């Protein structure tokens, strides 16, 4: 085979190798931002677990809400016990499909929209999540996404005493490096 044809064949294999594979993460990052009139804070976790299966067009991401930290222990305890009720509802999860699963080669990024169900506090709602997928190298993909959660939609009550310190609207951002399942 001529070197040019061999190179072209190798490039085609690399471009389509990701299709049909499952990509997994166990240490993605999730962050929420609460911007209330008197207080702004973030909560973070580096324990986001997830799967993207490009062949079956399935997404599934979840985080143990007990791993969220805001930097203040007392606030974390109140968040878990009084608002999220993590003993009863320990996880937040998104399960869905990508609008048009991309075929990416190394270094390429595609904007995507995932449609599916987000579940937190025992309530499940249909949502759309805009994001970006980037093919980092063979066998590695990065996901960046952001969406808004209204606490009232999930029956997470904000007592009037802390109304000015906890926002009804929470901006959730996720970032994950996913590796091809072998």
Order of alpha helices (4+ residues) and beta strands (2+ residues): alpha-beta-beta-beta-alpha-beta-beta-beta-beta-beta
